[in-house]
Amino acid sequence: MIGNEGTMRELPAEIRPYEKALALGADKLSDTELLAVLIKSGTKKKKALETAQEMLTRYGGLRRMAEQSIARLSETEGIGSVKALTLKCAFELGTRVSRESRITRVQIAAVSDLAEMYRAEMNSPKELFRVVMFDIKSRIIRDELVSVGTSDRALVDPKEVFLPALEHRAASIAVMHNHPAGDPSPSTEDMETTGRLFRAGRLLGITLVDHLIYGGGTYYSFYEHGDMQRIAFSADGESFAGSSAA
């Protein structure tokens, strides 16, 4: 039983984070101490606390550390693949909790609000494709990462976009992806993909309201640039031509 801070200082460093968390709560632990709890044990040369501090210094903080691969984390002495996986899973849980608390029933009033909300998550050396689902009042229900590509492209299957939207009874969706090279301007393929998704959504009764492309610290919005209106007009023309032919 720990009764005061003096007793805490007298405890062996290896068990101090556990005892401190039990006595005061995990929220009272420093970043180093939290990592030490996850690492559990050190090596013959270093205690878990020392290994944790070394990793924080090496990567410049938790955010950069969370971005590292399991192989990269394992490069630290005393961190094997199992401990590296434990750390990656802990970071992922934190990301998911943060995302759920941030997006649940948040009402989007402007494209810029949506763009800013996902700016950090869409900053990646690989091309990501994400779908954001809304209810009838334009409140976010859920988001899902549906595709992870190479540094050049992310392949998108409309089924992967609309299956979660149907599952969660979305009234509308927005899609977003990033251009790792930096320029957010839409390519011909981006235009064609957006048109294909818009037409698929119309058949399913789920409106595609925007397609955001991130790159170079900024974004391109199909809605803000009037592209969604032109795509809708084009789809109307195709529908009219098809009905006339019939």
Residue pairs with C-beta under 8 A, 6 or more apart in sequence:
2 8
2 11
2 19
2 20
2 22
2 23
8 16
8 19
8 20
8 23
11 19
13 47
13 49
14 41
14 42
14 47
14 48
14 49
16 33
16 49
17 29
17 33
17 34
17 36
17 37
17 48
17 49
18 37
20 28
20 29
20 33
21 28
21 29
21 33
21 37
26 34
26 37
29 37
31 52
31 56
31 61
31 62
32 49
32 52
32 53
32 56
33 49
33 52
35 52
35 55
35 56
35 87
36 47
36 48
36 49
36 51
36 52
38 83
38 86
38 87
38 90
39 48
39 51
39 52
39 78
39 79
39 83
39 87
40 48
40 83
41 48
42 48
42 49
42 50
42 51
42 78
43 51
43 77
43 78
45 77
46 54
46 77
46 78
48 78
51 76
51 77
51 78
51 79
54 76
55 65
55 73
55 76
55 79
56 62
56 65
58 76
59 65
59 68
62 91
65 73
65 87
65 91
66 88
66 91
66 94
66 95
70 81
70 84
70 85
70 88
71 84
73 79
73 83
73 84
73 87
73 88
74 80
74 81
74 83
74 84
79 87
99 121
99 143
102 117
103 117
103 132
103 140
103 142
103 143
104 140
105 135
105 139
105 140
105 141
106 117
106 139
106 140
107 137
107 138
107 139
107 140
108 114
108 134
108 138
108 139
108 140
109 138
111 210
111 212
111 221
111 223
111 224
114 132
114 174
114 210
114 212
115 212
115 214
115 219
115 221
118 130
118 132
118 143
118 176
118 212
118 214
119 214
119 219
121 128
121 130
122 128
122 130
122 176
122 177
122 178
122 214
123 178
123 214
124 178
124 180
125 151
125 180
126 148
126 149
126 150
126 151
126 154
126 180
127 148
127 149
127 150
127 151
127 152
127 153
127 154
127 177
127 178
127 179
127 180
128 145
128 147
128 148
128 149
128 154
128 177
128 178
129 145
129 146
129 147
129 148
129 149
129 154
129 156
129 175
129 176
129 177
130 143
130 144
130 145
130 146
130 175
130 176
130 177
131 143
131 144
131 146
131 161
131 164
131 165
131 173
131 174
131 175
132 140
132 142
132 143
132 173
132 174
132 175
132 176
133 140
133 141
133 142
133 143
133 144
133 164
133 165
133 168
133 170
133 172
133 173
134 140
134 141
134 170
134 171
134 172
134 173
134 174
134 209
135 141
135 169
135 170
135 171
136 171
138 172
141 168
141 169
141 170
142 164
142 168
142 170
144 164
146 156
146 160
146 161
146 164
147 154
147 155
147 156
147 157
147 160
147 177
148 154
149 155
151 180
151 181
153 189
154 177
156 177
156 193
156 197
158 196
158 197
158 200
161 173
161 175
161 197
161 200
162 173
162 200
162 201
162 204
162 206
165 173
165 204
165 206
166 204
166 206
170 206
171 206
171 207
172 206
172 207
172 208
172 209
173 201
173 206
173 207
173 208
173 209
174 208
174 209
174 210
174 211
174 212
175 194
175 197
175 208
175 210
175 211
175 212
176 211
176 212
176 213
176 214
177 190
177 212
177 213
177 214
178 213
178 214
178 215
179 213
179 214
179 215
179 216
180 215
181 215
182 215
182 216
183 215
183 216
184 213
184 214
184 215
184 216
184 218
184 219
184 220
185 213
185 220
186 194
186 211
186 213
186 220
186 222
186 227
190 211
190 213
191 227
193 211
194 208
194 211
194 222
194 227
194 228
194 231
195 231
195 234
195 235
197 208
197 211
198 208
198 228
198 231
198 232
198 235
199 235
199 238
201 207
201 208
202 235
208 228
209 223
209 228
210 221
210 222
210 223
210 228
211 221
211 222
211 223
211 227
211 228
212 219
212 220
212 221
212 222
213 219
213 220
222 228
222 231
